[in-house]
């Protein structure tokens, strides 16, 4: 066979593969129906309320730089086990500190299990050697959830979107933050800072793990860790990989010592979690099932069920607000009748995710027509936190975005917190964002606010969003 025939065959093979990917990586999700279980029968909504003070206390972590210090503090004080799950990490100073701190914990004997998404882990380029370094450490296990498989495009959308750390089965931090400089930036950060949110959960009964929500989070982590979707990125290192891994270990150790000397304020901070935390009546974990294709929307069930119980108010904060047809079929307007519904999301000027924003634009007018008050954040930076507050008492906080991808495609975790004190603190923090937001009026333009300016949007950004709105219109179930 000559070169011409080979090129022709390759061309046909590529066309066939593209069609295969479009059908089984995109179109199939528009037709596949999730398996419906008896979940709603076995998970009544009244389980989220407690009648007395529980053993779990909670502390809101809002400020970017402080949230980085909190993670370091948790890792520094871990004595036995550290379980970590994140969607993605980004190369940068904060990531180096985070990885170096994990290594330091492992060096002193802590058993570490580190789970990252198999597509968006970002352990590539300068970070690739971390795989060799951690895989060669006796106290660290590294796994990827659903790594890339070119022959299974239906698996490409089964993404790990969870973000949490569990320390010694006694303390956990969970929320919407990924790992990267923009999530932990100080106010003087030159890039586009991302404003997010976490909650630290403290089990106050050391000898009683089973009645703490941390036990639920740990069980969920074990389910993902032991699932056949999760794989070790490498099982046997070559001599070259061992050498590169050793060099990376030495770099991370030296880097940590250097930063400890240059920025001692980052380390060994004394945080009295009992002092800074608030009591709760109950904390409960909700999560999506671990499945490929469209999942049964367990988290979305809970958000809707809680909305149906609300009598006075519902507050929703999500970076993306895309109530697709499949999501709306669970919404019964006659059952959701609080006095007010407020929604905080990104404006076009603030949003860094143009794909998601183009999906939001399809539903923006409909959301306003529903009677909800819609506030669009004008900056600085963008909002990435995902929080839901019901009647100023119940809070849902975690990784779940108000979109179809979180409802049906990705793994998601949220904690449902029954605490009026926590809801009050959270509303105070949210007011800092709404004070830099503009309300969308009945005519879908911004209501004037003398204290807030509408941020400019470049023609290029507006044009791109309009084009994406056309492209994404028939496949918003992927957003």
N, C-alpha and C positions, 0 to 999 in steps of 0.2 A: 504494500500500500504506500503510495507516494504521499508527499507532504500535503498536496492539494486535497487529497481525499481525507487525510487526517484532520485538516482544518475544517473541512465541510462537516465531518462527523462531529467534531467538537462543537461546532456552531449549533447543530441540531440538538446535541445533548444539553447545551446551555439553555436553549429555548425551552426544551422539555422541563428542565430543572426549574426555571423561572415560573413556568405555569404550575408545576407541582407545588412550589413554595406559596404562590398566590392562593391556590386552592386550599392546601392543608395548613398554611400558616396564617391565613387571613379570612378567606371566605367561610371556611368551616365553622368559625366562631359565630357567624351570623345565623347558623342553622342548628348547631349543636345545643341541645337542652341539658341543663345540669340534672344530675340524679337528685330526686326529691326524697328526703328521708323523713323520719318522724321527729326531726330536730325541734320544731316548734311545740310539739306535744310534750317533749321531755325537758324543755328549757323555758319555763314560765317566766314572764317578765318580772313578777313580784319577787324573784330571788335576788334582785339587785338591792333591795332595801333591807337594812338591819334595824333591829329593835333596841340594841344597846351598843356601847363602845366596843369596837373590835380590837384585835391584837395588832392590826396593821395601821401604821401611821404613814402619812404622805407629806412630801415636801415638793412644792412647785419649783422647777428650774427653768427660768425664762431667759435671763441675760446670756448673751452669746459667750463671752469670755469666761464667765463663771461656770457655764455648762462644761467647758473644757477642763477647768480646775476640778469640778466634781468628778468627772470620769477618772482623772489621775488619782484623786483622793481615794476613790473606791478601789482602784487597782492596787494602790500602795498598801491599803489596809486589808487586802484579801490574804487569808492565811492558808486555805486548803484548796478551794476549787473556784474556777472562774469560767463561766459559760457566756459566750459572746455571739450575737447574731446581728449582722448588718447587711443592708442592701448594697451599699457601695462605699468605697473610701477613695479619696482624692489625694494625689501626691502633694506634699507640702510640709511645712514645719509642724503643724499640729498632728498630722498623720505620723511623722517620724517620732514625735513624742509619745503618741498613743501606742505605736508598735514597740517602741523601746521600753515603755512601761510594762507592757504585756510580757516582753522578754525578761525584764528584771524580776517580775513576779514568778515566772517559770524558773529562773535561775535560783531563786530561794526556795523552790520546792512546790510551788502552787501548780496544780494540775489544770491546764488550760484547754478548753475546747472552743475553737474559733470557726464560726460558720459564716460564709459570705455567699452572695448570689453568684451563680455560675457564669453569668454573662457580664454583669456590671460590677464585678469585684474590683476591677482596675489594678490588679496585681500584674501589671505589664510594664514594659519599659524599665524605668529606674526601680520600680517596685517588684519586678518579676523575681528577683533573687530572694525576696521575702518567702516565697513558696519553698525554695530550697532550704532556707535558714530554719523556718518553723518546722518543716517536715523532718528535719534532721535533729530536732531538739527532743530529748526524752520526755519532757513534760508538756509538750505542745502537740495538739492534734488540730489539723486544718482541713476543713472540708468545703467543697463548693456544692451549692444546691442547684440541681438541674444544669450541669455544664452544657456547653454548646454541642449539639449533634446535628450535623448538616442533613442527615437523612430523616430527622424527626422535627419538621418545622412547627408542628403543633405543640411541641414542648418549649418553643422559644418564648411563649407568653406566660409560661408557668414560672413566674419570678418570685424570689424571696424578697419581700418588702418590709420584713420585720426589722426593728431596731431596738435592741435591749441588751443589757448586761445583768448577769446574776452572780453575786459574790457570796461564797460560802453558804449558799441556800438560805441566807438571812436578810439580804439586802438586794434590791434590784433598781435599775433605772430603765425606763421605757418611754418612748416618745416618737417624734418624727424626724429627728436629726440623723443625718449620715455623718461620716467622719471626713473632715476637710477644713481648710483654713476659713472658708466663707461662712461656716456654721459656728465657728468659735472666735470670730474676729472682734477686735476692739473697735470702738467708734471711729478711730482714725484709719481704719482699713481702706486701702485704695481700690479694692475690687468691689464687686456687687455682693454685699453681705446678704446672708439669708437668715431671717428671723424665725426661729423654731421654738419648740417647747418639749420639756421632759417632765416626768414626775419620778421622784425617788420614793421607793416603798420600803419601809422598815418593819420587819417582823419583831415585835417586842417580846414575844414568848419564845425564847431560845430553845426550849425543850419541846415546843409544839409547832412543828412545821406544817402539819397536815391541814390546819385550819387557816393558814395564811395563803393569800393569793400567790405568794412567791412559789409555793408548792405547785400551783396550777401552771405558772409560767415555766417552771422547771420541767414539768411533765410534757408541756408543749414542745419545749426545746428538745427533749429526749425523742419525741415523736419525729421531729424533723431530722435530727441527727442520725437516727437509726433507720430512716426511710431509705428505700432503694434509689430515690431521686438524688440523694446526697452521696457524693463520692470524694475520696481523697484525690487531690489533683495529681499526685505522684506517689507511687508505692515503693519504688526503688531508685535511689539516686545514683547517677554515674559519678565517676571520680571528678569530672569537671563540675558537675552540679554540687557535689559535696564541697569542693573548693570554693565555689562561688557562694554557697550557703554559709560557709564558715567566715568568709570575708564580710558577708552581710551581717552576721551575728556580731562580729568585732566592730563593724561600723555603728550598729545600733547601740551597743554598749558604750562605745567611746562618745557617741553623739549625746547619749543621756547624761553622761558625766560632764560633758562640755556645757550642756544647757543648764544643768544643776548649778554650775559655777556662775554662768552668765545671767541666769534668770532664776535665782533661788526662790523667788516669791511664787513660782508655779507649783512647787513641791512642798510636801510635809505641812500642808495647811490643816489646821485643826477645825473640823466640822463636827459639831455635836448634833447628830441627826435627831435625837430625841428632843433637843432644845428647839431646833428650827422647823420641826415637822408639826403636822396638825393631826388631831384624832379623826377617825372615820367610824361610821357605823358598819360599813362593809366595803370590801374591794373585791371585784370579780373580774376574771379574765374572759374575754371573748376573742375568738379567732376564726379564720376561715378553715375549711377542710383542706387537707393536703391531697390535691388531685390535679390532673392535667385537664386541658380543655376548659369549658365553663364549669366553675365550681358552684355548688349550692351556696347562696349568698348569706352565710351565717351572720357575719358582722352587719350586713345591711338589714337583715331581719331585726336585729337587736336595736339598731338606730330607729327603725320605723316603730317597733313596739314601744320603745320609750317615748317616742313622739306622740303616740296615741294616748299615753297616760298623762301627758302634760296638760295642765289646766290654765296656767298663767303665761308661761314664756318658754320659747325655745331659742337658743343662740347657737349658730353654726359658724365655725371658722374652718375654711378649707382653701388651700391655694388654688384648687381647681374645682369648679362647681358645674358638673355635667350630668344632669338627671336624665339619662337615656330612657327610651321606651321600656326596655326590660326592667329598669329600676322602678319606673313609675307604675308598673303593673301591681306593685306591692303597696303603693300609696293610695289610700282611700281618704280623699279630702273630707268626707263626712265624719271620719273618726279622728281627725287631727284638728282640734279647735282651740288652741291656746289663744289668749288675748293678743299676743304678739309673737312674731317670728322675725328674727334678725339674722342676716347672713353677711359675713365678712369674707371677702375674697380679694384677689389681686386685680388691679387695673391693668390695662394693656401696657401702660408705661412701666409698671413695676414687674410684670410677669416675665420670667426668663424662659418659660416653657410655651412657645408659640403654638405647638401642636395642641396642647391642652386648652390654651386660651381660645383657639379657633373653635374647639368644641363647645366651650362655654358661650361663645357668641351666638351659637345656634339656639340656645335656650334662655339667653339673658332676658329677652322681652317677656317670655312666658313666666319666668320666675318673678319678675316685677308685677306682672298682671295677677299673680296668685295672691297678692296682698302682702308678701314678705317685704321687709325693708332690706334693701341690698346696699351694702357699703363696699366701695372699691378702694383698696389701699393705694395711696399715691407715692409711697416711699418715705424715707430712704430705704434702699434695698427692696427685698420682697418678703412676703410671709409664706412660710412653709408648714406651719403648725396645723394640726388637725384636732379640733376639739368641739364638743357638743355639750351644751348645758341645758338641763331641763328643770324648770320651776326653781331655779337658783338652789338646787339641792343635789341632783344627780349629774355627774360629769363623765363623759366618755372621752378618753384621751389616748392617742397612740399613733399608728401609722396609716390609718384608713382615710383616704381622700374621698371626697364626695363625687365619685365618678365610677364608670362601669369597670374600669381596670381593677380598682380596689374591691368592687362588689363581686366580680366574677372570675378574675384572672389570677391575681397575685395572692400570695400568703399575706395575711394581715393580722395584727394583734392590737387590741385596745383593752384598757382597764376601765371598768365602770366603777366610779367612786361615789359612795353615798356619804357626803359630807357637806353641810351648808357652809362651814368655815372655808373649806377648800374652794368651793364654787365662788364664794365671795372674793377670795384672793385672786382667783383666775379672772373674774370679771374686771377687777381693777387693772390687771395686766393687759387685758384685751382692750380696755378703754384707751390705752396708749396708742394702739393701732387705729382704732376707730376715730380718734382725734386727728389722725393724719389721713383720713379717708373722706371720700365724697359719697353722698347718698344718691342713688339713681332714682330720678323722679318718674312720675307717671308717663311722661313723654319720652322716657328712656335716655334723656340727657341728665347731666349732673344738676342737682339742686345747688344754687349758689351758697357758698360758705365763705364769709370774709376771712376766716382763719386758715383756710386750706386752699392752696392753689392746685389747679389741675396741671399735672405734669405733662410736658410736651412729649409727643410720640413722633418719631421720624416717619417720613413717607415710606421709606423702605420697610420698616416694621409693620406699618399698617397694610401695605401691599402684600407682604408675605402672609399675614394672618388671613387676608381675604382669599388668597389663593389656596391656603391650607384649609379654609372653611369649605371650599368647593371640593377639594380632594377628600377631606375627612367626612363629608356629609353622609355618605352611605356606610361608613365604617366607624361611626362614633363609639360603637361597642368595644373598640380597641383602645380608646383614649383613657 
